[in-house]
Amino acid sequence: MPEDAFGDALPPGLLPDRKRQLADHEQRSRKQRFLDCIDMPLMFELAELLPAPKERGRPRRNDPVVLLMLAALTTVFGSKRSAVGALDSAGWSAVRASVRRHEGRLAAARMPDTPPTRNQYEDAEIKVLAPAIEALSSLSEQRAMEQAIAQGLFPQDVPRTWSRPHRRQLMVGDATVPKAPSRAEREWTVDPRTGEEVRHRYDPAASIYYENGEQAKRRARGTKWFIASARDDGYWRRVIFTIRHVAGGEYEDEAAVAVRAFQQLCVPQPGCLGVVYDGAFRGKHRDALSRDGLLVINLQHGSTTPRAYEMLRFGRCRHDLWCDQGRIAERNLLDDGTSFLAPVPIDRLEHRKGRTKSRWYHWLRINCRNGQHHWRVPVGITTTPADRISVDTKTGKRKKSDAERGFHRAELLQQIPENTLAHQQVYSYRSDAESVHSQLDQALWNRRMISYGLERQKVWTLGFVLAQNATSRAIHRELYLPSQYATA
């Protein structure tokens, strides 16, 4: 591999191990996470979006903010029963004290003397939280991005190195399938011995999905969720931006949800340089995000094969360029009639932002016996007839776009080629997504979703986001704002 802006890839055994053990200040007990959740200001802001109590009928007994706290605590303690059990005399006193700090003494005085029961919370989950879940999730996403910027993620006052972005300048995403709350795949079945119909607890939101890529597929039954997050070097300081449901069972359905989420989350933030994803992204997904000015770091699809690009002529020189392993390579002929593809060095990755879309280029350094040649190659975006296309200087005619000549540039040429040191270093951040999946599984009772129905499961995922971000906020304040945290 030539020396260039991206560096030579290292063998797997020589890659530095970035894993480290959690420090003492990064450990978090359930009691600490309980206090993190009930003291999060966002809880009280989200409570204002919940419907007001009805003027007629039985009045609502519990404060709306307590319902949101229980939704978050459910993911901390693993079940609704344990979350309600955490509101003992000491826990309920802490909740009342938090309401007093954030909403005043009158609001705390109006609260009941005892916390809600599990049945009361489940009833409120269906009638109060689930109908307002879209508004709650939208505000949560907005505040999560503001929290990330306040904690030093996506900084705008630091240099931008497109070929070597930092962890805190990137957003990481992936999808996971928690197990369905029950194994029943149908609500009614027939007993083969008696012939009677038997009813089962059945989750209507559960579907069949396949994980672990197309080659090693693993069947999973449940609901599929896309998760986007970002963090710096601290594990518990991760900020989760969104969890969105993936209805379809194909990888393209997951990628479509991910692209829409990244466009809504990353594009408005100038400090976010790009996203890291797995092989579910294909060329058309990279194309959509690259047009919006984002780096897309993922693996090449296994079906991608080398393809001829163009023949360059510099006087007496001839250079046969091909697309191979996400970059331009030169085809060299051997004496025995065979040939091999040698990667062409890339001096830099250039980003040009236009009015409607961005453009990306690799500046190549072609070594030749007659001297070096420098050539610019567009990458990351497959041009269409609607895009601005240059004119051939020799003939004066408009050049054909990539789509017109059947060349899928976004699929064949990556912004950061895969077989490089830069790709190895940046793509390793994708393990953050697996860490989020592990935390989500640990937040479930017996690693199964604890709610039936899509709307109630959305309430659970919102609680998971609130609980994780509450802990991230608390640790950040303890580390960088100790005086304010002590008086908060």
Beta strands, then each sheet from edge to edge (+ up, - down):
strand 1: 170-176
strand 2: 188-190
strand 3: 197-199
strand 4: 207-211
strand 5: 218-222
strand 6: 224-230
strand 7: 239-246
strand 8: 274-276
strand 9: 295-297
strand 10: 307-314
strand 11: 317-324
strand 12: 327-333
strand 13: 339-343
strand 14: 346-353
strand 15: 358-366
strand 16: 373-379
sheet 1: 7+ 6- 1+ 8+ 9+
sheet 2: 2+ 3-
sheet 3: 4+ 5-
sheet 4: 10+ 11- 12+ 13-
sheet 5: 14+ 15- 16+
end
